[in-house]
Amino acid sequence: IEYYVAYQTFANADRQLSQQGYEVVNPMKICKKHWSWLRCMAKCLWAIMFCRKIHQLPNWQESRGARIEYRWAKLLRKRFL
């Protein structure tokens, strides 16, 4: 999907989860727009190691990166919202 659409989707989820009291690690904020996909994945997988819970956006299964993050989080026995 387009960068702007992805950014807005993540921003909406970030706002909702923050309002619920969660400290959110938003991939769109921890990665720079000009970074490669691989660099962003490395940064996100690293960040998942320090998260207690994982929230996945609707249709996450359509994203190669989200599927990798899901398997990584399962391997690390993270809880899912």
C-alpha positions in Angstrom: 0.0 0.0 0.0 1.0 3.6 -0.4 3.3 5.1 2.3 0.8 7.7 3.3 -2.0 5.2 3.7 0.2 2.9 5.8 1.4 5.9 7.9 -2.2 7.0 8.6 -3.3 3.4 9.5 -0.4 3.0 11.9 -1.0 6.5 13.3 -4.7 5.7 14.0 -3.7 2.5 15.8 -1.0 4.3 17.7 -3.5 6.9 18.9 -6.1 4.3 20.0 -3.7 2.1 21.8 -2.1 5.1 23.5 -5.5 6.2 24.7 -5.9 2.8 26.2 -2.7 3.3 28.2 -0.3 1.3 26.1 3.2 2.5 25.4 3.3 2.1 21.6 6.2 1.2 19.4 5.1 2.3 16.0 7.1 0.9 13.1 6.4 4.1 11.1 8.1 6.1 13.8 11.1 4.0 14.5 12.0 3.5 10.8 12.9 6.3 8.4 11.1 6.6 5.1 14.3 6.3 3.0 15.4 3.1 4.7 15.4 -0.2 2.8 12.7 -2.8 3.6 15.4 -5.0 5.1 16.8 -2.3 7.4 13.2 -1.6 8.7 12.6 -5.2 9.3 15.8 -5.6 11.3 14.8 -2.5 13.4 11.2 -3.8 13.9 12.3 -7.4 14.8 14.8 -5.9 17.3 12.1 -3.7 18.8 9.7 -6.7 19.2 12.2 -8.3 21.6 11.5 -5.6 24.1 7.7 -5.4 23.7 5.4 -7.3 26.1 2.4 -7.4 23.8 1.9 -7.2 20.1 -1.0 -5.6 18.2 -1.5 -6.4 14.5 -3.5 -4.2 12.2 -6.4 -5.6 10.1 -5.3 -7.5 7.0 -1.8 -8.0 8.5 -1.6 -11.4 6.7 -1.3 -9.5 3.4 2.0 -8.0 4.5 5.2 -10.0 4.1 6.8 -8.0 6.9 3.9 -8.4 9.3 3.9 -12.2 8.7 7.6 -12.3 9.6 7.0 -10.2 12.7 4.1 -12.5 13.7 6.3 -15.6 13.5 9.1 -13.8 15.4 6.7 -12.7 18.1 5.3 -16.2 18.4 8.8 -17.6 18.7 9.5 -15.1 21.5 6.2 -16.1 23.1 4.8 -12.6 23.0 1.2 -12.0 23.9 -1.1 -10.5 21.3 -3.8 -7.9 21.8 
